Amino acid sequence: MSGDGVAWARHLAQAHLASALPQRWHHVLGVVQRAESAARVVDDPDLLVAAAWLHDIGYAPDICATGLHPVDGAKFLRQQGADDRLCGLVAHHSCARVEARNRGISIDWPDEQSPLRDALWWADMTTTPSGELTAVESRIAEVRERYGPGHVVAKSVSEAAPELLAAAARTEHLLGQLFSSGPVT
């Protein structure tokens, strides 16, 4: 993906989220900042940033169809001509396969299980709903509390917690290696 793809992603996310869902937009802005900070540890930095811009587009009222925002967002992106890798990253962000299974919804794309995927999950799970930095454990607790113990989202994030924590740890390890290897230029 190129810088043009990042600009397209930013424009698309802004058009669908900034006015309609301002708090969600602040979260997206924070996730983008986190993704930019991890871009040097992935194979396609622009794709990571584009995915960060678009990861929550499925929440937009004009896009939401199934109620599972990762899938709704990925299907919308497919309609917009996005490539399968970007759609897959959005569809699977933050271990969405667990909630999809719990809701009986299928995901049309494979989960690439790569450092880029992990970095997207890390960026999302270390950003609060208002765009501030947080620890993954705190973010998981916040989601559980926001939805309540019986809600499918709370149950799904609890079930996904080990995978979310592992993805974050892998990303933080790569970031630690990057910054311990010498001066960053």
C-alpha positions as CSV (number, residue, x, y, z in Angstrom):
1,M,0.0,0.0,0.0
2,S,1.2,3.5,-0.7
3,G,0.8,6.8,1.1
4,D,-2.1,7.4,-1.3
5,G,-3.9,4.4,0.3
6,V,-3.4,5.9,3.7
7,A,-4.9,9.2,2.5
8,W,-7.8,7.3,1.0
9,A,-8.3,5.4,4.3
10,R,-8.2,8.6,6.4
11,H,-10.7,10.3,4.1
12,L,-13.1,7.4,4.1
13,A,-12.9,7.0,7.9
14,Q,-13.3,10.7,8.5
15,A,-16.3,10.9,6.1
16,H,-18.1,8.1,7.9
17,L,-17.1,8.5,11.6
18,A,-16.0,12.1,12.5
19,S,-19.4,13.7,12.5
20,A,-21.6,10.6,13.1
21,L,-19.6,9.1,16.0
22,P,-17.2,11.8,17.4
23,Q,-16.1,9.7,20.4
24,R,-15.3,6.7,18.1
25,W,-13.4,9.1,15.8
26,H,-11.2,10.2,18.8
27,H,-10.6,6.5,19.4
28,V,-9.6,6.0,15.8
29,L,-7.2,9.0,15.9
30,G,-5.5,7.5,19.0
31,V,-5.2,4.1,17.3
32,V,-3.7,5.7,14.2
33,Q,-1.0,7.4,16.4
34,R,-0.2,4.0,18.1
35,A,-0.1,2.3,14.6
36,E,2.3,5.0,13.4
37,S,4.6,4.4,16.4
38,A,4.7,0.6,15.5
39,A,5.0,1.1,11.7
40,R,8.7,0.3,11.6
41,V,8.3,-3.3,12.9
42,V,5.9,-4.5,10.2
43,D,6.3,-5.4,6.5
44,D,3.9,-2.8,5.2
45,P,3.8,0.4,7.4
46,D,1.3,2.1,5.2
47,L,-1.1,-0.8,5.3
48,L,-0.9,-0.8,9.1
49,V,-1.8,2.9,9.3
50,A,-4.6,2.5,6.7
51,A,-6.0,-0.4,8.7
52,A,-5.9,1.7,11.8
53,W,-7.9,4.5,10.1
54,L,-10.5,2.0,8.9
55,H,-10.6,-0.6,11.7
56,D,-13.8,0.8,13.2
57,I,-15.6,2.1,10.1
58,G,-18.2,-0.7,10.5
59,Y,-19.6,1.2,13.5
60,A,-20.8,4.0,11.1
61,P,-24.6,4.1,11.1
62,D,-24.7,4.0,7.3
63,I,-22.4,0.9,7.2
64,C,-23.5,-1.2,10.2
65,A,-25.5,-4.2,8.9
66,T,-24.8,-7.3,11.1
67,G,-23.9,-5.5,14.4
68,L,-20.4,-6.9,14.2
69,H,-18.4,-3.9,13.2
70,P,-15.3,-5.7,12.0
71,V,-17.3,-7.7,9.5
72,D,-19.5,-4.8,8.5
73,G,-16.4,-2.6,7.9
74,A,-14.6,-5.3,5.9
75,K,-17.6,-5.9,3.7
76,F,-18.0,-2.2,3.1
77,L,-14.3,-1.9,2.3
78,R,-14.6,-4.7,-0.3
79,Q,-17.5,-2.8,-1.9
80,Q,-15.2,0.3,-2.1
81,G,-12.5,-1.8,-3.9
82,A,-10.1,-2.3,-1.0
83,D,-7.7,-5.2,-1.3
84,D,-8.3,-8.5,0.5
85,R,-5.4,-8.0,2.9
86,L,-6.8,-4.7,4.2
87,C,-10.3,-6.2,4.4
88,G,-8.9,-9.2,6.4
89,L,-7.1,-7.0,8.8
90,V,-10.3,-5.0,9.5
91,A,-12.4,-8.1,9.7
92,H,-10.2,-9.8,12.2
93,H,-9.0,-6.8,14.3
94,S,-8.8,-7.4,18.0
95,C,-9.7,-11.1,17.7
96,A,-13.1,-10.5,16.2
97,R,-13.3,-14.2,15.2
98,V,-14.4,-15.0,18.8
99,E,-17.3,-12.5,18.7
100,A,-18.2,-13.6,15.2
101,R,-18.4,-17.2,16.3
102,N,-20.4,-16.3,19.4
103,R,-22.9,-14.4,17.1
104,G,-23.0,-17.0,14.4
105,I,-21.4,-14.7,11.8
106,S,-18.9,-15.9,9.3
107,I,-15.8,-13.9,8.3
108,D,-14.9,-14.1,4.6
109,W,-11.2,-13.4,5.0
110,P,-8.4,-15.4,6.6
111,D,-6.7,-14.1,9.7
112,E,-3.1,-13.5,8.6
113,Q,-1.6,-13.9,12.1
114,S,1.3,-11.7,11.3
115,P,3.3,-9.0,13.1
116,L,1.2,-6.4,11.2
117,R,-2.0,-8.0,12.4
118,D,-0.6,-8.1,15.9
119,A,0.4,-4.4,15.7
120,L,-3.1,-3.4,14.7
121,W,-4.6,-5.4,17.6
122,W,-2.0,-3.7,19.9
123,A,-2.8,-0.3,18.7
124,D,-6.5,-0.8,19.2
125,M,-6.3,-2.5,22.5
126,T,-3.9,0.1,24.0
127,T,-6.2,3.0,23.1
128,T,-9.2,4.1,25.2
129,P,-12.6,5.0,23.6
130,S,-11.6,8.6,23.9
131,G,-8.2,8.1,22.2
132,E,-5.9,8.0,25.3
133,L,-3.2,5.4,25.9
134,T,-4.0,2.5,28.2
135,A,-2.7,-1.0,29.0
136,V,-4.3,-3.9,27.3
137,E,-5.6,-5.3,30.6
138,S,-7.3,-2.0,31.4
139,R,-8.8,-1.9,27.9
140,I,-10.2,-5.4,28.3
141,A,-11.7,-4.5,31.7
142,E,-13.2,-1.3,30.3
143,V,-14.9,-3.2,27.5
144,R,-16.3,-5.7,30.0
145,E,-17.6,-3.0,32.2
146,R,-19.1,-0.9,29.4
147,Y,-21.1,-3.8,27.9
148,G,-21.9,-5.7,31.2
149,P,-21.2,-9.3,32.1
150,G,-24.0,-10.9,30.1
151,H,-23.3,-9.1,26.8
152,V,-21.8,-11.0,23.9
153,V,-19.1,-8.4,23.5
154,A,-18.0,-8.7,27.1
155,K,-18.0,-12.5,26.9
156,S,-16.1,-12.4,23.7
157,V,-13.4,-10.0,24.8
158,S,-13.0,-12.2,28.0
159,E,-12.5,-15.3,25.8
160,A,-10.2,-13.5,23.5
161,A,-8.1,-11.9,26.3
162,P,-5.2,-14.4,26.1
163,E,-4.8,-13.9,22.3
164,L,-5.1,-10.1,22.7
165,L,-2.4,-10.1,25.4
166,A,-0.2,-12.3,23.4
167,A,-0.4,-10.1,20.3
168,A,0.3,-7.1,22.3
169,A,3.3,-8.8,23.9
170,R,4.7,-9.8,20.5
171,T,4.4,-6.2,19.3
172,E,6.0,-4.8,22.4
173,H,8.8,-7.2,22.0
174,L,9.4,-6.1,18.4
175,L,9.3,-2.5,19.5
176,G,11.7,-3.2,22.3
177,Q,14.1,-4.8,19.9
178,L,13.9,-1.9,17.5
179,F,14.6,0.7,20.2
180,S,17.3,-1.3,22.0
181,S,19.3,-1.8,18.8
182,G,20.7,1.7,18.7
183,P,19.7,5.2,17.9
184,V,16.5,5.7,15.9
185,T,17.1,7.9,12.9
